[in-house]
Amino acid sequence: MNYKIYILAIACFVTGMVELIVGGILDLISGDLHISLSAAGQLITLYSIVFAISGPLLLTVTARMERKRLYQYALLVFIIGNVISSLSPNFITMVIARVLSAASSALITVLSITMASQMAEERYKARAIGIIFMGVSGSLVLGVPLGMMLGNAFGWRAPFIMITMLSIVSLIAIQLFIPKTQPEAPIPLRQQLASLKNGKIIFGQLISVLMLTGHLTLYAYLTPFLQETLHLGASTLSLFYLIFGIAAVMGGGFGGWVTDKFGAEKSILAIVSVFAVVMFLMPLSTVSVYVCLIVMIVWSALSWSISPSLQSYLIRSAPESAHIQQSLNTSATHIGIALGSAIGGIVIESSSVYYNAWVGVVFVILALGSAWMSIKRKTGMNTSDTASAAHHVQ
């Protein structure tokens, strides 16, 4: 595998950390900026919405630009966004910073996917894309404990300073090691969305939206949840998040093994079903720190174990637009993150963070229903649709 693909994956890891890093330091941000916990949580919602929308749009607008130069411009904007975050005196400034960071990070992610695909040999293209997704998913689960440890030790601005410094290193690495890459023939956004005319694909993409909505309803507010139910201190919270991140990364490997052994369809149905049960048990498990930790490890592992199954399922269901489905699934994931963090904030404002998990379970059950609706439909599109999609991809 071309080592340059790993450089792109590391850049995605660095830029991806900033999305959910807020979740571990919500209490610190809300206290310093004098805003409510739910308002601080909306910084995740805003980021995810901008990310989901701007990725495909920016890629279309910048379709004719040389890829390496565009990547560097995006990193520069990302660095500026994080510098503003680290210096933000109020909530409005933080919002502006999050918009800049989200839009540039979205472009970096989709550029990394396309550039990695171009760099890899034909037989390694799928694996190259998988490496990029490992960087993205790793950042989402490991960024929070890293940010939390820094935030508790040096203040909530410290994680943004760390990300800024790592982004500068990434920018230098891109300049030194990544060759100039000419853009491929652009696929108009209208044609990218054409594949969603297929009901099987629509329900397949909805699995990600609904699963992540349910997950983030609690995960975005896991710090106040653990503080309220178990009265954990800062150091113990950091340990919980670190264990959560490790379990999530291991869960991705477990999901790949399950998919290979039992097939994507059975894996999706089983993972979503067990995830719903475990998430329902989260509030009940807080009778003991140790019981809660065990349940949380299983919940964390399952949260990302569905990714290999779903990617495999979407690629097999629409092979003629596989790369488009992966791009759309990235947007679907972030729509789910946005909805979950928004809904979680509403639950906190209207009742208590104790109930966030049970509200989230409702969406996980809907994800299970969506999976069932997708799987029971016939594979692929009809002949005319397939021919049309193939023509668009070419």
One Martini backbone bead per residue (centre of mass of N, CA, C, O) as a GRO file, in nm:
protein
  394
    1MET     BB    1   0.096   0.036   0.023
    2ASN     BB    2   0.078   0.362  -0.006
    3TYR     BB    3   0.208   0.587   0.223
    4LYS     BB    4   0.040   0.845   0.137
    5ILE     BB    5  -0.234   0.743   0.243
    6TYR     BB    6  -0.157   0.772   0.547
    7ILE     BB    7  -0.130   1.079   0.544
    8LEU     BB    8  -0.427   1.132   0.479
    9ALA     BB    9  -0.541   0.981   0.728
   10ILE     BB   10  -0.404   1.162   0.940
   11ALA     BB   11  -0.539   1.424   0.850
   12CYS     BB   12  -0.826   1.318   0.912
   13PHE     BB   13  -0.780   1.272   1.210
   14VAL     BB   14  -0.712   1.562   1.290
   15THR     BB   15  -0.973   1.704   1.168
   16GLY     BB   16  -1.189   1.508   1.308
   17MET     BB   17  -1.160   1.578   1.618
   18VAL     BB   18  -1.331   1.856   1.630
   19GLU     BB   19  -1.626   1.763   1.639
   20LEU     BB   20  -1.645   1.583   1.935
   21ILE     BB   21  -1.461   1.731   2.147
   22VAL     BB   22  -1.686   1.893   2.292
   23GLY     BB   23  -1.826   1.660   2.456
   24GLY     BB   24  -1.592   1.649   2.691
   25ILE     BB   25  -1.617   1.999   2.735
   26LEU     BB   26  -1.897   2.127   2.799
   27ASP     BB   27  -1.868   2.240   3.090
   28LEU     BB   28  -1.631   2.435   3.024
   29ILE     BB   29  -1.765   2.603   2.801
   30SER     BB   30  -2.026   2.691   2.948
   31GLY     BB   31  -1.880   2.836   3.182
   32ASP     BB   32  -1.698   3.041   3.016
   33LEU     BB   33  -1.946   3.140   2.807
   34HIS     BB   34  -2.228   3.144   2.945
   35ILE     BB   35  -2.378   2.862   2.882
   36SER     BB   36  -2.551   2.603   2.810
   37LEU     BB   37  -2.529   2.274   2.752
   38SER     BB   38  -2.713   2.270   2.499
   39ALA     BB   39  -2.564   2.499   2.351
   40ALA     BB   40  -2.292   2.356   2.340
   41GLY     BB   41  -2.405   2.106   2.181
   42GLN     BB   42  -2.470   2.275   1.914
   43LEU     BB   43  -2.176   2.272   1.806
   44ILE     BB   44  -2.214   1.989   1.689
   45THR     BB   45  -2.456   2.029   1.509
   46LEU     BB   46  -2.341   2.249   1.329
   47TYR     BB   47  -2.098   2.098   1.224
   48SER     BB   48  -2.251   1.854   1.095
   49ILE     BB   49  -2.422   2.012   0.895
   50VAL     BB   50  -2.195   2.151   0.740
   51PHE     BB   51  -2.048   1.893   0.662
   52ALA     BB   52  -2.278   1.746   0.502
   53ILE     BB   53  -2.318   1.982   0.288
   54SER     BB   54  -2.021   2.085   0.194
   55GLY     BB   55  -1.874   1.851   0.066
   56PRO     BB   56  -2.025   1.813  -0.211
   57LEU     BB   57  -2.029   2.114  -0.290
   58LEU     BB   58  -1.721   2.183  -0.287
   59LEU     BB   59  -1.639   1.963  -0.488
   60THR     BB   60  -1.800   2.087  -0.724
   61VAL     BB   61  -1.684   2.383  -0.725
   62THR     BB   62  -1.365   2.251  -0.723
   63ALA     BB   63  -1.327   2.046  -0.970
   64ARG     BB   64  -1.074   2.208  -1.137
   65MET     BB   65  -0.878   2.177  -0.914
   66GLU     BB   66  -0.597   2.112  -0.781
   67ARG     BB   67  -0.573   1.895  -0.519
   68LYS     BB   68  -0.331   1.983  -0.343
   69ARG     BB   69  -0.397   2.284  -0.326
   70LEU     BB   70  -0.680   2.248  -0.208
   71TYR     BB   71  -0.591   2.099   0.047
   72GLN     BB   72  -0.421   2.336   0.159
   73TYR     BB   73  -0.645   2.542   0.178
   74ALA     BB   74  -0.822   2.379   0.371
   75LEU     BB   75  -0.612   2.366   0.601
   76LEU     BB   76  -0.592   2.670   0.646
   77VAL     BB   77  -0.886   2.711   0.728
   78PHE     BB   78  -0.879   2.512   0.962
   79ILE     BB   79  -0.667   2.661   1.127
   80ILE     BB   80  -0.823   2.924   1.159
   81GLY     BB   81  -1.068   2.800   1.306
   82ASN     BB   82  -0.896   2.699   1.558
   83VAL     BB   83  -0.782   2.968   1.646
   84ILE     BB   84  -1.056   3.095   1.702
   85SER     BB   85  -1.149   2.890   1.911
   86SER     BB   86  -0.906   2.945   2.116
   87LEU     BB   87  -1.010   3.275   2.125
   88SER     BB   88  -1.294   3.270   2.214
   89PRO     BB   89  -1.518   3.500   2.390
   90ASN     BB   90  -1.776   3.368   2.243
   91PHE     BB   91  -2.033   3.206   2.088
   92ILE     BB   92  -2.029   3.341   1.805
   93THR     BB   93  -1.731   3.289   1.743
   94MET     BB   94  -1.755   2.982   1.768
   95VAL     BB   95  -1.947   2.943   1.532
   96ILE     BB   96  -1.762   3.049   1.309
   97ALA     BB   97  -1.535   2.844   1.360
   98ARG     BB   98  -1.707   2.587   1.306
   99VAL     BB   99  -1.774   2.645   1.011
  100LEU     BB  100  -1.485   2.649   0.902
  101SER     BB  101  -1.401   2.367   1.003
  102ALA     BB  102  -1.624   2.196   0.868
  103ALA     BB  103  -1.588   2.269   0.568
  104SER     BB  104  -1.285   2.192   0.548
  105SER     BB  105  -1.307   1.898   0.655
  106ALA     BB  106  -1.496   1.792   0.437
  107LEU     BB  107  -1.302   1.840   0.200
  108ILE     BB  108  -1.068   1.669   0.308
  109THR     BB  109  -1.218   1.399   0.310
  110VAL     BB  110  -1.304   1.380   0.006
  111LEU     BB  111  -1.017   1.416  -0.103
  112SER     BB  112  -0.890   1.169   0.031
  113ILE     BB  113  -1.063   0.958  -0.111
  114THR     BB  114  -0.991   1.033  -0.408
  115MET     BB  115  -0.677   1.029  -0.383
  116ALA     BB  116  -0.644   0.741  -0.278
  117SER     BB  117  -0.775   0.605  -0.524
  118GLN     BB  118  -0.557   0.713  -0.730
  119MET     BB  119  -0.294   0.596  -0.588
  120ALA     BB  120  -0.400   0.325  -0.606
  121GLU     BB  121  -0.426   0.030  -0.694
  122GLU     BB  122  -0.681  -0.140  -0.817
  123ARG     BB  123  -0.673  -0.376  -0.588
  124TYR     BB  124  -0.649  -0.123  -0.345
  125LYS     BB  125  -0.884   0.085  -0.338
  126ALA     BB  126  -1.068  -0.012  -0.106
  127ARG     BB  127  -0.845  -0.009   0.111
  128ALA     BB  128  -0.778   0.292   0.091
  129ILE     BB  129  -1.056   0.393   0.178
  130GLY     BB  130  -1.054   0.244   0.451
  131ILE     BB  131  -0.818   0.408   0.574
  132ILE     BB  132  -0.962   0.677   0.576
  133PHE     BB  133  -1.201   0.582   0.758
  134MET     BB  134  -1.022   0.520   1.001
  135GLY     BB  135  -0.939   0.812   1.053
  136VAL     BB  136  -1.223   0.922   1.098
  137SER     BB  137  -1.330   0.726   1.321
  138GLY     BB  138  -1.093   0.763   1.517
  139SER     BB  139  -1.144   1.068   1.572
  140LEU     BB  140  -1.435   1.039   1.697
  141VAL     BB  141  -1.333   0.849   1.950
  142LEU     BB  142  -1.034   0.978   2.038
  143GLY     BB  143  -1.073   1.290   2.062
  144VAL     BB  144  -1.225   1.313   2.332
  145PRO     BB  145  -1.014   1.206   2.541
  146LEU     BB  146  -0.788   1.398   2.455
  147GLY     BB  147  -0.946   1.663   2.504
  148MET     BB  148  -1.018   1.610   2.801
  149MET     BB  149  -0.735   1.595   2.921
  150LEU     BB  150  -0.649   1.876   2.828
  151GLY     BB  151  -0.888   2.042   2.942
  152ASN     BB  152  -0.847   1.964   3.247
  153ALA     BB  153  -0.542   2.067   3.256
  154PHE     BB  154  -0.562   2.359   3.048
  155GLY     BB  155  -0.828   2.383   2.917
  156TRP     BB  156  -1.057   2.409   2.649
  157ARG     BB  157  -0.841   2.538   2.439
  158ALA     BB  158  -0.613   2.322   2.410
  159PRO     BB  159  -0.726   2.126   2.188
  160PHE     BB  160  -0.716   2.346   1.959
  161ILE     BB  161  -0.412   2.385   1.970
  162MET     BB  162  -0.332   2.096   1.905
  163ILE     BB  163  -0.477   2.082   1.628
  164THR     BB  164  -0.323   2.313   1.498
  165MET     BB  165  -0.041   2.186   1.514
  166LEU     BB  166  -0.110   1.921   1.358
  167SER     BB  167  -0.204   2.071   1.098
  168ILE     BB  168   0.070   2.192   1.028
  169VAL     BB  169   0.211   1.920   0.993
  170SER     BB  170   0.021   1.822   0.767
  171LEU     BB  171   0.086   2.048   0.566
  172ILE     BB  172   0.385   1.974   0.535
  173ALA     BB  173   0.342   1.679   0.443
  174ILE     BB  174   0.186   1.746   0.186
  175GLN     BB  175   0.411   1.915   0.054
  176LEU     BB  176   0.639   1.680   0.059
  177PHE     BB  177   0.461   1.393  -0.033
  178ILE     BB  178   0.237   1.508  -0.215
  179PRO     BB  179   0.128   1.503  -0.518
  180LYS     BB  180   0.014   1.615  -0.787
  181THR     BB  181  -0.351   1.630  -0.854
  182GLN     BB  182  -0.571   1.567  -1.084
  183PRO     BB  183  -0.879   1.598  -1.171
  184GLU     BB  184  -1.156   1.446  -1.212
  185ALA     BB  185  -1.434   1.389  -1.348
  186PRO     BB  186  -1.708   1.540  -1.266
  187ILE     BB  187  -1.989   1.482  -1.045
  188PRO     BB  188  -2.277   1.586  -1.030
  189LEU     BB  189  -2.495   1.626  -0.778
  190ARG     BB  190  -2.745   1.522  -0.927
  191GLN     BB  191  -2.609   1.243  -0.993
  192GLN     BB  192  -2.545   1.156  -0.704
  193LEU     BB  193  -2.861   1.161  -0.613
  194ALA     BB  194  -2.991   0.952  -0.815
  195SER     BB  195  -2.949   0.687  -0.639
  196LEU     BB  196  -3.194   0.771  -0.435
  197LYS     BB  197  -3.430   0.634  -0.604
  198ASN     BB  198  -3.351   0.391  -0.446
  199GLY     BB  199  -3.496   0.236  -0.183
  200LYS     BB  200  -3.263   0.061  -0.079
  201ILE     BB  201  -3.066   0.303  -0.043
  202ILE     BB  202  -3.224   0.490   0.134
  203PHE     BB  203  -3.254   0.291   0.375
  204GLY     BB  204  -2.950   0.243   0.403
  205GLN     BB  205  -2.875   0.542   0.476
  206LEU     BB  206  -3.075   0.563   0.722
  207ILE     BB  207  -2.921   0.392   0.918
  208SER     BB  208  -2.706   0.604   0.984
  209VAL     BB  209  -2.882   0.836   1.072
  210LEU     BB  210  -3.041   0.683   1.306
  211MET     BB  211  -2.810   0.558   1.464
  212LEU     BB  212  -2.659   0.831   1.524
  213THR     BB  213  -2.888   0.972   1.658
  214GLY     BB  214  -2.916   0.781   1.897
  215HIS     BB  215  -2.623   0.789   1.997
  216LEU     BB  216  -2.590   1.114   2.031
  217THR     BB  217  -2.807   1.167   2.243
  218LEU     BB  218  -2.585   1.064   2.451
  219TYR     BB  219  -2.281   1.107   2.367
  220ALA     BB  220  -2.287   1.427   2.361
  221TYR     BB  221  -2.382   1.381   2.696
  222LEU     BB  222  -2.190   1.196   2.875
  223THR     BB  223  -2.073   1.378   3.088
  224PRO     BB  224  -2.338   1.468   3.239
  225PHE     BB  225  -2.440   1.181   3.282
  226LEU     BB  226  -2.200   1.079   3.464
  227GLN     BB  227  -2.218   1.307   3.672
  228GLU     BB  228  -2.519   1.261   3.763
  229THR     BB  229  -2.514   0.937   3.817
  230LEU     BB  230  -2.185   0.897   3.932
  231HIS     BB  231  -2.001   1.138   4.016
  232LEU     BB  232  -1.761   1.207   3.835
  233GLY     BB  233  -1.451   1.286   3.780
  234ALA     BB  234  -1.220   1.397   3.560
  235SER     BB  235  -1.029   1.145   3.556
  236THR     BB  236  -1.252   0.928   3.523
  237LEU     BB  237  -1.374   1.039   3.264
  238SER     BB  238  -1.123   1.008   3.089
  239LEU     BB  239  -1.113   0.700   3.120
  240PHE     BB  240  -1.387   0.638   2.996
  241TYR     BB  241  -1.324   0.762   2.715
  242LEU     BB  242  -1.082   0.588   2.648
  243ILE     BB  243  -1.231   0.318   2.659
  244PHE     BB  244  -1.439   0.393   2.448
  245GLY     BB  245  -1.240   0.435   2.211
  246ILE     BB  246  -1.114   0.153   2.209
  247ALA     BB  247  -1.381  -0.003   2.170
  248ALA     BB  248  -1.458   0.127   1.899
  249VAL     BB  249  -1.215   0.034   1.734
  250MET     BB  250  -1.261  -0.270   1.790
  251GLY     BB  251  -1.548  -0.273   1.667
  252GLY     BB  252  -1.462  -0.243   1.373
  253GLY     BB  253  -1.320  -0.520   1.358
  254PHE     BB  254  -1.565  -0.687   1.442
  255GLY     BB  255  -1.748  -0.602   1.205
  256GLY     BB  256  -1.571  -0.731   0.984
  257TRP     BB  257  -1.586  -1.024   1.088
  258VAL     BB  258  -1.894  -1.058   1.086
  259THR     BB  259  -1.933  -0.997   0.785
  260ASP     BB  260  -1.757  -1.230   0.674
  261LYS     BB  261  -1.920  -1.465   0.826
  262PHE     BB  262  -2.253  -1.357   0.788
  263GLY     BB  263  -2.293  -1.098   0.655
  264ALA     BB  264  -2.435  -0.791   0.616
  265GLU     BB  265  -2.736  -0.829   0.687
  266LYS     BB  266  -2.712  -0.988   0.956
  267SER     BB  267  -2.523  -0.784   1.094
  268ILE     BB  268  -2.705  -0.538   1.097
  269LEU     BB  269  -2.944  -0.657   1.255
  270ALA     BB  270  -2.780  -0.746   1.506
  271ILE     BB  271  -2.638  -0.481   1.588
  272VAL     BB  272  -2.888  -0.298   1.617
  273SER     BB  273  -3.039  -0.470   1.825
  274VAL     BB  274  -2.822  -0.476   2.050
  275PHE     BB  275  -2.782  -0.171   2.071
  276ALA     BB  276  -3.065  -0.107   2.181
  277VAL     BB  277  -3.043  -0.272   2.442
  278VAL     BB  278  -2.784  -0.141   2.561
  279MET     BB  279  -2.889   0.152   2.563
  280PHE     BB  280  -3.128   0.095   2.755
  281LEU     BB  281  -2.922   0.006   2.998
  282MET     BB  282  -2.756   0.254   3.078
  283PRO     BB  283  -2.923   0.387   3.310
  284LEU     BB  284  -2.946   0.118   3.482
  285SER     BB  285  -2.622   0.079   3.520
  286THR     BB  286  -2.579   0.324   3.744
  287VAL     BB  287  -2.566   0.151   4.013
  288SER     BB  288  -2.271   0.101   3.884
  289VAL     BB  289  -1.962   0.162   3.769
  290TYR     BB  290  -1.896  -0.127   3.659
  291VAL     BB  291  -2.153  -0.182   3.503
  292CYS     BB  292  -2.140   0.070   3.323
  293LEU     BB  293  -1.868   0.005   3.190
  294ILE     BB  294  -1.955  -0.256   3.050
  295VAL     BB  295  -2.190  -0.140   2.886
  296MET     BB  296  -2.022   0.084   2.744
  297ILE     BB  297  -1.831  -0.101   2.588
  298VAL     BB  298  -2.049  -0.234   2.415
  299TRP     BB  299  -2.174   0.023   2.301
  300SER     BB  300  -1.916   0.126   2.165
  301ALA     BB  301  -1.849  -0.115   1.980
  302LEU     BB  302  -2.128  -0.107   1.825
  303SER     BB  303  -2.126   0.188   1.706
  304TRP     BB  304  -1.879   0.093   1.480
  305SER     BB  305  -1.946  -0.205   1.371
  306ILE     BB  306  -2.143  -0.118   1.127
  307SER     BB  307  -1.964   0.008   0.906
  308PRO     BB  308  -1.861  -0.239   0.739
  309SER     BB  309  -2.142  -0.353   0.675
  310LEU     BB  310  -2.261  -0.101   0.530
  311GLN     BB  311  -2.048  -0.062   0.314
  312SER     BB  312  -2.083  -0.342   0.188
  313TYR     BB  313  -2.385  -0.316   0.126
  314LEU     BB  314  -2.378  -0.064  -0.061
  315ILE     BB  315  -2.179  -0.172  -0.272
  316ARG     BB  316  -2.355  -0.427  -0.349
  317SER     BB  317  -2.626  -0.267  -0.415
  318ALA     BB  318  -2.427  -0.026  -0.576
  319PRO     BB  319  -2.170  -0.075  -0.783
  320GLU     BB  320  -2.211   0.170  -0.994
  321SER     BB  321  -2.201   0.375  -0.705
  322ALA     BB  322  -1.993   0.331  -0.467
  323HIS     BB  323  -1.844   0.609  -0.423
  324ILE     BB  324  -2.105   0.769  -0.377
  325GLN     BB  325  -2.208   0.612  -0.128
  326GLN     BB  326  -1.969   0.688   0.056
  327SER     BB  327  -2.014   0.992   0.047
  328LEU     BB  328  -2.313   0.989   0.144
  329ASN     BB  329  -2.251   0.839   0.415
  330THR     BB  330  -2.093   1.067   0.541
  331SER     BB  331  -2.334   1.262   0.547
  332ALA     BB  332  -2.528   1.079   0.706
  333THR     BB  333  -2.360   1.066   0.963
  334HIS     BB  334  -2.369   1.383   1.020
  335ILE     BB  335  -2.671   1.407   1.040
  336GLY     BB  336  -2.694   1.223   1.287
  337ILE     BB  337  -2.516   1.390   1.475
  338ALA     BB  338  -2.688   1.646   1.461
  339LEU     BB  339  -2.959   1.530   1.560
  340GLY     BB  340  -2.863   1.403   1.827
  341SER     BB  341  -2.751   1.666   1.963
  342ALA     BB  342  -3.020   1.821   1.943
  343ILE     BB  343  -3.208   1.622   2.093
  344GLY     BB  344  -3.044   1.605   2.353
  345GLY     BB  345  -3.083   1.905   2.428
  346ILE     BB  346  -3.391   1.894   2.456
  347VAL     BB  347  -3.403   1.686   2.684
  348ILE     BB  348  -3.247   1.850   2.894
  349GLU     BB  349  -3.438   2.101   2.895
  350SER     BB  350  -3.716   1.927   2.960
  351SER     BB  351  -3.554   1.733   3.176
  352SER     BB  352  -3.313   1.477   3.154
  353VAL     BB  353  -3.017   1.308   3.090
  354TYR     BB  354  -3.125   1.024   3.176
  355TYR     BB  355  -3.324   1.007   2.900
  356ASN     BB  356  -3.148   1.005   2.640
  357ALA     BB  357  -3.123   0.701   2.576
  358TRP     BB  358  -3.432   0.639   2.537
  359VAL     BB  359  -3.465   0.828   2.300
  360GLY     BB  360  -3.244   0.697   2.120
  361VAL     BB  361  -3.377   0.414   2.087
  362VAL     BB  362  -3.599   0.497   1.891
  363PHE     BB  363  -3.395   0.543   1.649
  364VAL     BB  364  -3.276   0.258   1.646
  365ILE     BB  365  -3.542   0.118   1.574
  366LEU     BB  366  -3.570   0.271   1.307
  367ALA     BB  367  -3.309   0.152   1.188
  368LEU     BB  368  -3.412  -0.137   1.187
  369GLY     BB  369  -3.649  -0.083   0.996
  370SER     BB  370  -3.475   0.022   0.762
  371ALA     BB  371  -3.311  -0.236   0.724
  372TRP     BB  372  -3.550  -0.418   0.656
  373MET     BB  373  -3.652  -0.254   0.409
  374SER     BB  374  -3.390  -0.284   0.244
  375ILE     BB  375  -3.336  -0.597   0.243
  376LYS     BB  376  -3.625  -0.686   0.116
  377ARG     BB  377  -3.527  -0.563  -0.122
  378LYS     BB  378  -3.417  -0.560  -0.421
  379THR     BB  379  -3.135  -0.580  -0.588
  380GLY     BB  380  -3.105  -0.302  -0.717
  381MET     BB  381  -3.195  -0.189  -1.022
  382ASN     BB  382  -3.320  -0.133  -1.290
  383THR     BB  383  -3.209  -0.127  -1.604
  384SER     BB  384  -3.234   0.178  -1.661
  385ASP     BB  385  -3.103   0.279  -1.398
  386THR     BB  386  -2.832   0.137  -1.431
  387ALA     BB  387  -2.749   0.264  -1.696
  388SER     BB  388  -2.764   0.555  -1.596
  389ALA     BB  389  -2.559   0.531  -1.364
  390ALA     BB  390  -2.320   0.433  -1.535
  391HIS     BB  391  -2.310   0.683  -1.712
  392HIS     BB  392  -2.254   0.886  -1.484
  393VAL     BB  393  -1.987   0.763  -1.378
  394GLN     BB  394  -1.842   0.787  -1.663
   0.00000   0.00000   0.00000
